Amino acid sequence: MAGCTGWSPVSPSDTPGTAVPGISAQPQSQTIAAGGTATLTVSATGAGTLAYQWYQGSSGETAAPVAGATASSFTTPALNATGSYWVRVSNGGASADSTTATVTVTATPTESAASPPAITRHPEDQSIASGQSVSLTVRVTGTDPMAYQWYSGASGDTSAALAGATGSDFLTPVLTVTSSFWVRVSNAAGSVNSSAATVRVSSTPPSPSPAPPAAPPSITSQPAPQSVTSGQSATLVVGASGTAPLVFQWYAGSSGDTVSPVAGATSSTFPTPPLTATTSYWVRVSNSAGSVNSASATVTVAAPPLSGSPSFEDQVIALVNQFRASGATCGGVSRPPVPALAFDLNLRQAARGHSEEMAANSYFSHTSLDGRTSRQRIEQTGYPGIHALGENIAGGQASAQAVVNSWMQSAGHCENIMHPAFHAIGVGYAFNPLSAYQHYWTQDFGG
C-alpha cells in the first residue's frame, strides 16, 4: 500500500515595474516514501532577470546551498530522511527569501495495515504415561500467512527450538519426564507467544483399566470456497475432531482424488501457492481409528483488471467526488465540502501513462524514469500549465475503494483531494503481477 502527493498553486500575475523581488507562491511542504524525490516550486515577481538559489535547512540559513538548484523548480535527490528546503530569489542588489518547505519521508509507501496474530486457544496442559507422546494445538486469528515455531521450556525461552515443529499442531516426541512446550506465532504485523503447556509424565500408566477405543476423525468445519485475483494465494482451513494425534494431508483436485498431494501441506491450515487458474483442494484427516475426507474447496481465480481500466478509474473519480461533496478531515483538520471535480481527458492521459510506466518498471516515484516531473507530464498532454496542478500516487491497492481510503487517511493526499483550487481530475490505473506492488494508481488534478 503506497502513496505520495505534491501540488503547486496558481501563481498570481507579475506586477510590472517592481524593483524588489517578491514571493507570490511559496514552495509547499510534501510527504514522500523513503527513496523517493519531491519537486518544490516557487513563484516570484520583480523587475529584470530573477536569479534563484535553493538551500537546505530553515529559511534564511545559507550554510547548505544546493549545488545546481538555480531555477524556480527544484527536484530533491532521493530522500531517506525528512529534510527542509527554501529558496532565495534575487535580481541584482535585492533579494527575497521563501518560507521553509518540509519534505516528510515515510518509512514505506501507504499500504493497508495487517492484523497481528492473536491467540484464541492456547496449548493445554496434559498428562501421559512415560514413553508416550501427545499432540498440542494452538488457534490464532490475524492476517495470513502465519508462521509457527514450537519451543521446549518456559514461554518466551527461545533457547530450545524444536526442529520441524512449524504448524499449528505439534506432536511431542516420546516423553519420559515432565516437559513444557510453547509456540510463537508470527506474521507480517508482529508475533505473539502462547502460554506454556506442561505435559506431566507419570512413571506408570494412570489407570490399569483398558483405554477407551479411539474416536475416528470427523470434519467439524469444511474448507470454504474462495475467490482471489490472479497471482494471489488463499488460505484454506479445516476443523476436525477425533482422538489425537490427527494427521492432515491436503490434495489438489476433487475430494477423494489422491493423485496430487501437496508437499508440506500437513496442517489443518493450508496457504495455497500463488494461483493463476481456478483450482480445487481437499484434505484427508487421519488417526489410529481411521480417516475422513473433506469436501473440496474451489479457489476461483479472477483475471486481474486490465491496465487503464476505465471502470476502475471512473470509480475513483466517483468516490473522490463523494468526499468532496460531504467534506472530510485531513490530518486532523476539517475541510468543508467543495464542488465536484470534472473528468479531463488530458489529465487521464498523464495519469495513466505514469501508472503504466511505474508498473512496467517496478518503481514508485512522482519523477518519471526520464526525469520528468508531474507538472511536465501534465503539460505535455496539452493541459494548460497556468493552472494549479497536483498529483497523488499509490501502489498495492487492488480496488478503487481501497486506494481512495488509503489516500483519505494520509493528510497530504487528503488535502489534494479536498483542495478548492482543483476543478478537474484524471485517474490512471495499471497492473503488472511481476512488479513490486502489482497495482499502481495515479491521480492528476488541475485547476
LOKE-593932 format. One record per residue (C-alpha): residue number from 1; residue in three letters; x, y, z. Coordinates in nm, 3 decimals, always signed. Layout:
 seq type       u       v       w
 NUM  Ala       X       Y       Z
...
***
This chain:
 seq type       u       v       w
   1  Met  +0.000  +0.000  +0.000
   2  Ala  +0.196  +0.315  -0.124
   3  Gly  +0.118  +0.687  -0.160
   4  Cys  +0.276  +1.022  -0.240
   5  Thr  +0.149  +1.374  -0.301
   6  Gly  +0.255  +1.703  -0.448
   7  Trp  +0.086  +2.020  -0.579
   8  Ser  +0.165  +2.376  -0.684
   9  Pro  -0.091  +2.657  -0.656
  10  Val  -0.185  +2.915  -0.916
  11  Ser  +0.076  +3.194  -0.941
  12  Pro  -0.067  +3.545  -0.949
  13  Ser  +0.031  +3.777  -1.237
  14  Asp  +0.367  +3.955  -1.202
  15  Thr  +0.345  +4.322  -1.101
  16  Pro  +0.511  +4.540  -1.376
  17  Gly  +0.791  +4.761  -1.259
  18  Thr  +0.851  +4.601  -0.919
  19  Ala  +1.219  +4.659  -0.833
  20  Val  +1.246  +4.427  -0.532
  21  Pro  +1.165  +4.056  -0.589
  22  Gly  +0.858  +3.925  -0.416
  23  Ile  +0.744  +3.567  -0.346
  24  Ser  +0.396  +3.519  -0.492
  25  Ala  +0.366  +3.142  -0.433
  26  Gln  +0.570  +2.969  -0.161
  27  Pro  +0.721  +2.618  -0.200
  28  Gln  +0.486  +2.369  -0.039
  29  Ser  +0.568  +2.101  +0.218
  30  Gln  +0.523  +1.743  +0.091
  31  Thr  +0.519  +1.381  +0.209
  32  Ile  +0.703  +1.109  +0.014
  33  Ala  +0.800  +0.745  +0.057
  34  Ala  +1.157  +0.656  +0.157
  35  Gly  +1.381  +0.657  -0.151
  36  Gly  +1.154  +0.898  -0.342
  37  Thr  +1.204  +1.255  -0.454
  38  Ala  +0.994  +1.571  -0.428
  39  Thr  +0.967  +1.869  -0.663
  40  Leu  +0.944  +2.208  -0.494
  41  Thr  +0.833  +2.518  -0.686
  42  Val  +0.835  +2.890  -0.609
  43  Ser  +0.671  +3.175  -0.799
  44  Ala  +0.822  +3.522  -0.775
  45  Thr  +0.778  +3.871  -0.922
  46  Gly  +1.025  +4.153  -0.977
  47  Ala  +1.199  +4.365  -1.236
  48  Gly  +1.479  +4.234  -1.454
  49  Thr  +1.613  +3.880  -1.460
  50  Leu  +1.531  +3.683  -1.147
  51  Ala  +1.800  +3.450  -1.008
  52  Tyr  +1.719  +3.155  -0.782
  53  Gln  +1.930  +2.962  -0.528
  54  Trp  +1.785  +2.679  -0.321
  55  Tyr  +1.919  +2.591  +0.024
  56  Gln  +1.876  +2.302  +0.265
  57  Gly  +1.767  +2.399  +0.615
  58  Ser  +1.545  +2.669  +0.761
  59  Ser  +1.460  +2.988  +0.568
  60  Gly  +1.747  +3.237  +0.582
  61  Glu  +2.004  +2.970  +0.674
  62  Thr  +2.263  +2.979  +0.392
  63  Ala  +2.513  +2.722  +0.523
  64  Ala  +2.394  +2.449  +0.286
  65  Pro  +2.328  +2.575  -0.069
  66  Val  +2.210  +2.301  -0.308
  67  Ala  +2.453  +2.274  -0.598
  68  Gly  +2.287  +2.336  -0.937
  69  Ala  +1.950  +2.423  -0.783
  70  Thr  +1.915  +2.761  -0.955
  71  Ala  +1.569  +2.752  -1.111
  72  Ser  +1.220  +2.824  -0.983
  73  Ser  +1.159  +2.448  -0.954
  74  Phe  +1.388  +2.209  -0.766
  75  Thr  +1.367  +1.828  -0.753
  76  Thr  +1.529  +1.690  -0.440
  77  Pro  +1.764  +1.391  -0.453
  78  Ala  +1.623  +1.056  -0.341
  79  Leu  +1.549  +1.102  +0.030
  80  Asn  +1.551  +0.856  +0.318
  81  Ala  +1.507  +1.114  +0.595
  82  Thr  +1.286  +1.421  +0.640
  83  Gly  +1.452  +1.744  +0.522
  84  Ser  +1.372  +2.115  +0.478
  85  Tyr  +1.445  +2.347  +0.186
  86  Trp  +1.397  +2.715  +0.094
  87  Val  +1.492  +2.943  -0.196
  88  Arg  +1.639  +3.294  -0.228
  89  Val  +1.516  +3.499  -0.527
  90  Ser  +1.729  +3.796  -0.636
  91  Asn  +1.757  +4.050  -0.921
  92  Gly  +2.085  +4.232  -0.879
  93  Gly  +2.115  +4.402  -0.544
  94  Ala  +1.778  +4.300  -0.397
  95  Ser  +1.654  +3.956  -0.282
  96  Ala  +1.362  +3.780  -0.115
  97  Asp  +1.362  +3.456  +0.088
  98  Ser  +1.085  +3.198  +0.067
  99  Thr  +0.936  +3.017  +0.363
 100  Thr  +1.069  +2.672  +0.454
 101  Ala  +0.915  +2.368  +0.279
 102  Thr  +0.949  +2.041  +0.471
 103  Val  +0.970  +1.713  +0.278
 104  Thr  +0.849  +1.445  +0.519
 105  Val  +0.979  +1.096  +0.443
 106  Thr  +0.768  +0.797  +0.544
 107  Ala  +0.930  +0.459  +0.604
 108  Thr  +0.726  +0.277  +0.337
 109  Pro  +0.454  +0.364  +0.083
 110  Thr  +0.098  +0.367  +0.206
 111  Glu  -0.043  +0.023  +0.239
 112  Ser  -0.327  -0.146  +0.415
 113  Ala  -0.236  -0.248  +0.771
 114  Ala  -0.203  -0.618  +0.855
 115  Ser  -0.356  -0.755  +1.173
 116  Pro  -0.101  -0.907  +1.415
 117  Pro  -0.163  -1.261  +1.537
 118  Ala  -0.377  -1.312  +1.848
 119  Ile  -0.411  -1.645  +2.026
 120  Thr  -0.770  -1.763  +2.070
 121  Arg  -0.680  -2.106  +2.213
 122  His  -0.355  -2.176  +2.398
 123  Pro  -0.196  -2.523  +2.409
 124  Glu  -0.336  -2.709  +2.710
 125  Asp  -0.168  -2.899  +2.994
 126  Gln  -0.190  -3.277  +2.961
 127  Ser  -0.091  -3.593  +3.149
 128  Ile  +0.054  -3.904  +2.986
 129  Ala  +0.234  -4.222  +3.084
 130  Ser  +0.609  -4.248  +3.042
 131  Gly  +0.705  -4.344  +2.688
 132  Gln  +0.407  -4.174  +2.523
 133  Ser  +0.372  -3.859  +2.310
 134  Val  +0.091  -3.607  +2.295
 135  Ser  -0.048  -3.359  +2.041
 136  Leu  -0.057  -2.989  +2.136
 137  Thr  -0.266  -2.734  +1.947
 138  Val  -0.280  -2.355  +1.918
 139  Arg  -0.550  -2.148  +1.745
 140  Val  -0.498  -1.787  +1.631
 141  Thr  -0.655  -1.501  +1.441
 142  Gly  -0.476  -1.238  +1.230
 143  Thr  -0.364  -1.168  +0.875
 144  Asp  -0.232  -1.472  +0.687
 145  Pro  +0.016  -1.617  +0.620
 146  Met  +0.104  -1.727  +0.973
 147  Ala  +0.437  -1.882  +1.077
 148  Tyr  +0.462  -2.118  +1.374
 149  Gln  +0.766  -2.230  +1.580
 150  Trp  +0.736  -2.454  +1.883
 151  Tyr  +0.987  -2.449  +2.170
 152  Ser  +1.063  -2.661  +2.474
 153  Gly  +1.074  -2.473  +2.804
 154  Ala  +0.902  -2.174  +2.962
 155  Ser  +0.707  -1.933  +2.740
 156  Gly  +0.945  -1.680  +2.585
 157  Asp  +1.254  -1.902  +2.624
 158  Thr  +1.380  -1.948  +2.266
 159  Ser  +1.692  -2.148  +2.352
 160  Ala  +1.534  -2.483  +2.259
 161  Ala  +1.357  -2.454  +1.924
 162  Leu  +1.205  -2.783  +1.804
 163  Ala  +1.315  -2.877  +1.452
 164  Gly  +1.026  -2.923  +1.212
 165  Ala  +0.764  -2.809  +1.464
 166  Thr  +0.626  -2.532  +1.242
 167  Gly  +0.250  -2.594  +1.231
 168  Ser  -0.046  -2.502  +1.448
 169  Asp  -0.046  -2.863  +1.575
 170  Phe  +0.261  -3.024  +1.735
 171  Leu  +0.318  -3.389  +1.822
 172  Thr  +0.571  -3.411  +2.105
 173  Pro  +0.847  -3.669  +2.095
 174  Val  +0.813  -3.972  +2.322
 175  Leu  +0.848  -3.836  +2.676
 176  Thr  +0.985  -3.996  +2.991
 177  Val  +0.996  -3.682  +3.208
 178  Thr  +0.756  -3.394  +3.260
 179  Ser  +0.820  -3.123  +3.000
 180  Ser  +0.677  -2.785  +2.894
 181  Phe  +0.618  -2.660  +2.540
 182  Trp  +0.504  -2.329  +2.387
 183  Val  +0.470  -2.178  +2.040
 184  Arg  +0.550  -1.840  +1.881
 185  Val  +0.309  -1.732  +1.605
 186  Ser  +0.425  -1.461  +1.362
 187  Asn  +0.304  -1.273  +1.056
 188  Ala  +0.399  -0.953  +0.874
 189  Ala  +0.247  -0.740  +1.154
 190  Gly  +0.421  -0.898  +1.453
 191  Ser  +0.434  -1.207  +1.674
 192  Val  +0.275  -1.348  +1.989
 193  Asn  +0.385  -1.616  +2.236
 194  Ser  +0.149  -1.877  +2.373
 195  Ser  +0.145  -1.981  +2.734
 196  Ala  +0.349  -2.292  +2.811
 197  Ala  +0.164  -2.625  +2.820
 198  Thr  +0.301  -2.869  +3.075
 199  Val  +0.296  -3.237  +2.977
 200  Arg  +0.311  -3.432  +3.305
 201  Val  +0.466  -3.776  +3.272
 202  Ser  +0.378  -4.046  +3.525
 203  Ser  +0.608  -4.344  +3.581
 204  Thr  +0.317  -4.586  +3.544
 205  Pro  +0.002  -4.570  +3.334
 206  Pro  -0.261  -4.352  +3.504
 207  Ser  -0.506  -4.640  +3.519
 208  Pro  -0.483  -5.015  +3.468
 209  Ser  -0.823  -5.016  +3.302
 210  Pro  -0.825  -5.056  +2.924
 211  Ala  -0.808  -4.736  +2.729
 212  Pro  -1.134  -4.639  +2.561
 213  Pro  -1.144  -4.706  +2.189
 214  Ala  -1.003  -4.428  +1.974
 215  Ala  -1.261  -4.197  +1.815
 216  Pro  -1.219  -4.178  +1.438
 217  Pro  -1.175  -3.830  +1.293
 218  Ser  -1.471  -3.628  +1.175
 219  Ile  -1.492  -3.296  +0.991
 220  Thr  -1.646  -3.022  +1.207
 221  Ser  -1.599  -2.740  +0.954
 222  Gln  -1.529  -2.783  +0.584
 223  Pro  -1.271  -2.574  +0.393
 224  Ala  -1.465  -2.288  +0.234
 225  Pro  -1.452  -2.186  -0.135
 226  Gln  -1.275  -1.857  -0.200
 227  Ser  -1.210  -1.608  -0.480
 228  Val  -0.877  -1.439  -0.548
 229  Thr  -0.717  -1.227  -0.819
 230  Ser  -0.464  -1.396  -1.047
 231  Gly  -0.125  -1.412  -0.876
 232  Gln  -0.268  -1.419  -0.522
 233  Ser  -0.295  -1.708  -0.275
 234  Ala  -0.577  -1.822  -0.047
 235  Thr  -0.572  -1.982  +0.299
 236  Leu  -0.793  -2.287  +0.347
 237  Val  -0.884  -2.416  +0.695
 238  Val  -1.049  -2.738  +0.808
 239  Gly  -1.192  -2.813  +1.152
 240  Ala  -1.172  -3.175  +1.273
 241  Ser  -1.234  -3.374  +1.588
 242  Gly  -1.130  -3.722  +1.696
 243  Thr  -0.867  -3.894  +1.908
 244  Ala  -0.530  -3.724  +1.880
 245  Pro  -0.294  -3.719  +1.713
 246  Leu  -0.475  -3.611  +1.397
 247  Val  -0.276  -3.621  +1.072
 248  Phe  -0.363  -3.386  +0.784
 249  Gln  -0.274  -3.416  +0.415
 250  Trp  -0.403  -3.169  +0.155
 251  Tyr  -0.455  -3.258  -0.212
 252  Ala  -0.526  -3.066  -0.532
 253  Gly  -0.834  -3.188  -0.721
 254  Ser  -1.172  -3.328  -0.631
 255  Ser  -1.239  -3.483  -0.289
 256  Gly  -1.103  -3.836  -0.277
 257  Asp  -0.861  -3.785  -0.569
 258  Thr  -0.516  -3.858  -0.419
 259  Val  -0.314  -3.819  -0.739
 260  Ser  -0.185  -3.472  -0.644
 261  Pro  -0.082  -3.447  -0.277
 262  Val  +0.051  -3.102  -0.185
 263  Ala  +0.403  -3.133  -0.045
 264  Gly  +0.434  -2.999  +0.310
 265  Ala  +0.060  -2.929  +0.343
 266  Thr  +0.015  -3.133  +0.660
 267  Ser  -0.168  -2.895  +0.892
 268  Ser  -0.531  -2.802  +0.947
 269  Thr  -0.448  -2.470  +0.777
 270  Phe  -0.318  -2.461  +0.419
 271  Pro  -0.198  -2.146  +0.239
 272  Thr  -0.212  -2.219  -0.134
 273  Pro  +0.068  -2.112  -0.366
 274  Pro  +0.002  -1.802  -0.582
 275  Leu  -0.263  -1.910  -0.834
 276  Thr  -0.322  -1.811  -1.194
 277  Ala  -0.602  -2.061  -1.266
 278  Thr  -0.906  -2.180  -1.070
 279  Thr  -0.807  -2.482  -0.856
 280  Ser  -0.981  -2.714  -0.608
 281  Tyr  -0.830  -2.858  -0.288
 282  Trp  -0.939  -3.103  -0.020
 283  Val  -0.783  -3.258  +0.290
 284  Arg  -0.772  -3.609  +0.439
 285  Val  -0.771  -3.626  +0.821
 286  Ser  -0.643  -3.949  +0.978
 287  Asn  -0.571  -4.104  +1.314
 288  Ser  -0.527  -4.455  +1.452
 289  Ala  -0.901  -4.521  +1.420
 290  Gly  -0.945  -4.426  +1.055
 291  Ser  -0.962  -4.132  +0.816
 292  Val  -1.215  -3.890  +0.668
 293  Asn  -1.207  -3.674  +0.354
 294  Ser  -1.324  -3.314  +0.350
 295  Ala  -1.533  -3.166  +0.074
 296  Ser  -1.333  -2.996  -0.199
 297  Ala  -1.297  -2.617  -0.178
 298  Thr  -1.266  -2.433  -0.508
 299  Val  -1.040  -2.129  -0.521
 300  Thr  -1.179  -1.925  -0.810
 301  Val  -0.913  -1.712  -0.979
 302  Ala  -1.037  -1.394  -1.142
 303  Ala  -0.836  -1.224  -1.411
 304  Pro  -0.679  -0.902  -1.281
 305  Pro  -0.833  -0.578  -1.404
 306  Leu  -0.667  -0.457  -1.721
 307  Ser  -0.427  -0.166  -1.702
 308  Gly  -0.605  +0.152  -1.796
 309  Ser  -0.941  +0.009  -1.686
 310  Pro  -1.197  +0.290  -1.729
 311  Ser  -1.434  +0.128  -1.481
 312  Phe  -1.165  +0.126  -1.207
 313  Glu  -1.055  +0.479  -1.293
 314  Asp  -1.410  +0.617  -1.305
 315  Gln  -1.489  +0.453  -0.969
 316  Val  -1.203  +0.650  -0.813
 317  Ile  -1.342  +0.978  -0.952
 318  Ala  -1.689  +0.898  -0.818
 319  Leu  -1.554  +0.816  -0.470
 320  Val  -1.339  +1.131  -0.464
 321  Asn  -1.641  +1.346  -0.551
 322  Gln  -1.842  +1.182  -0.271
 323  Phe  -1.580  +1.301  -0.021
 324  Arg  -1.569  +1.648  -0.177
 325  Ala  -1.948  +1.674  -0.155
 326  Ser  -1.962  +1.578  +0.214
 327  Gly  -1.639  +1.734  +0.344
 328  Ala  -1.356  +1.550  +0.518
 329  Thr  -1.094  +1.567  +0.792
 330  Cys  -0.737  +1.575  +0.658
 331  Gly  -0.471  +1.509  +0.920
 332  Gly  -0.696  +1.636  +1.198
 333  Val  -0.801  +1.949  +1.005
 334  Ser  -1.166  +1.975  +0.898
 335  Arg  -1.214  +2.056  +0.529
 336  Pro  -1.556  +2.185  +0.413
 337  Pro  -1.748  +2.049  +0.112
 338  Val  -1.616  +2.169  -0.225
 339  Pro  -1.752  +2.136  -0.581
 340  Ala  -1.713  +1.808  -0.769
 341  Leu  -1.411  +1.753  -0.994
 342  Ala  -1.479  +1.720  -1.369
 343  Phe  -1.316  +1.443  -1.572
 344  Asp  -1.041  +1.570  -1.805
 345  Leu  -0.901  +1.352  -2.087
 346  Asn  -0.558  +1.518  -2.081
 347  Leu  -0.523  +1.458  -1.708
 348  Arg  -0.626  +1.094  -1.755
 349  Gln  -0.364  +1.057  -2.030
 350  Ala  -0.090  +1.192  -1.800
 351  Ala  -0.205  +0.979  -1.502
 352  Arg  -0.246  +0.658  -1.699
 353  Gly  +0.092  +0.696  -1.869
 354  His  +0.269  +0.738  -1.534
 355  Ser  +0.091  +0.438  -1.374
 356  Glu  +0.180  +0.219  -1.672
 357  Glu  +0.546  +0.326  -1.656
 358  Met  +0.568  +0.252  -1.280
 359  Ala  +0.403  -0.092  -1.326
 360  Ala  +0.621  -0.186  -1.624
 361  Asn  +0.944  -0.086  -1.449
 362  Ser  +0.852  -0.177  -1.089
 363  Tyr  +0.932  +0.160  -0.933
 364  Phe  +0.737  +0.413  -0.726
 365  Ser  +0.801  +0.787  -0.759
 366  His  +0.646  +1.113  -0.881
 367  Thr  +0.950  +1.156  -1.105
 368  Ser  +0.947  +0.964  -1.437
 369  Leu  +1.243  +0.748  -1.532
 370  Asp  +1.344  +1.016  -1.784
 371  Gly  +1.342  +1.282  -1.509
 372  Arg  +1.007  +1.448  -1.589
 373  Thr  +0.804  +1.589  -1.301
 374  Ser  +0.430  +1.553  -1.263
 375  Arg  +0.384  +1.910  -1.390
 376  Gln  +0.590  +1.838  -1.702
 377  Arg  +0.394  +1.519  -1.776
 378  Ile  +0.063  +1.701  -1.740
 379  Glu  +0.165  +1.999  -1.952
 380  Gln  +0.294  +1.768  -2.228
 381  Thr  -0.060  +1.636  -2.276
 382  Gly  -0.177  +1.987  -2.361
 383  Tyr  -0.332  +2.071  -2.024
 384  Pro  -0.270  +2.446  -1.953
 385  Gly  +0.026  +2.488  -1.716
 386  Ile  -0.104  +2.821  -1.584
 387  His  -0.349  +2.633  -1.364
 388  Ala  -0.291  +2.480  -1.023
 389  Leu  -0.167  +2.122  -1.067
 390  Gly  -0.135  +1.832  -0.825
 391  Glu  -0.075  +1.458  -0.812
 392  Asn  -0.137  +1.160  -0.583
 393  Ile  +0.016  +0.815  -0.646
 394  Ala  -0.032  +0.481  -0.469
 395  Gly  +0.073  +0.118  -0.505
 396  Gly  -0.062  -0.215  -0.388
 397  Gln  -0.435  -0.143  -0.351
 398  Ala  -0.646  -0.387  -0.555
 399  Ser  -0.967  -0.182  -0.572
 400  Ala  -1.086  +0.176  -0.621
 401  Gln  -1.235  +0.184  -0.269
 402  Ala  -0.908  +0.064  -0.112
 403  Val  -0.692  +0.323  -0.287
 404  Val  -0.925  +0.616  -0.211
 405  Asn  -0.948  +0.507  +0.154
 406  Ser  -0.568  +0.497  +0.181
 407  Trp  -0.537  +0.845  +0.027
 408  Met  -0.803  +0.991  +0.258
 409  Gln  -0.615  +0.852  +0.561
 410  Ser  -0.299  +1.042  +0.458
 411  Ala  -0.303  +1.415  +0.533
 412  Gly  -0.117  +1.523  +0.219
 413  His  -0.320  +1.310  -0.021
 414  Cys  -0.646  +1.412  +0.151
 415  Glu  -0.553  +1.781  +0.112
 416  Asn  -0.509  +1.734  -0.265
 417  Ile  -0.845  +1.557  -0.294
 418  Met  -1.029  +1.829  -0.094
 419  His  -0.841  +2.134  -0.231
 420  Pro  -1.078  +2.404  -0.365
 421  Ala  -0.822  +2.521  -0.625
 422  Phe  -0.869  +2.199  -0.823
 423  His  -1.160  +2.167  -1.065
 424  Ala  -1.058  +1.876  -1.294
 425  Ile  -0.924  +1.522  -1.245
 426  Gly  -0.783  +1.231  -1.441
 427  Val  -0.708  +0.885  -1.294
 428  Gly  -0.472  +0.619  -1.433
 429  Tyr  -0.452  +0.254  -1.323
 430  Ala  -0.202  -0.018  -1.428
 431  Phe  -0.148  -0.380  -1.324
 432  Asn  +0.165  -0.596  -1.350
 433  Pro  +0.170  -0.919  -1.145
 434  Leu  +0.552  -0.931  -1.165
 435  Ser  +0.609  -0.580  -1.025
 436  Ala  +0.672  -0.484  -0.662
 437  Tyr  +0.319  -0.355  -0.585
 438  Gln  +0.126  -0.516  -0.879
 439  His  -0.141  -0.240  -0.869
 440  Tyr  -0.033  +0.118  -0.949
 441  Trp  -0.252  +0.432  -0.928
 442  Thr  -0.203  +0.795  -1.032
 443  Gln  -0.443  +1.086  -0.967
 444  Asp  -0.369  +1.410  -1.155
 445  Phe  -0.552  +1.731  -1.059
 446  Gly  -0.592  +2.059  -1.246
 447  Gly  -0.730  +2.399  -1.159
***
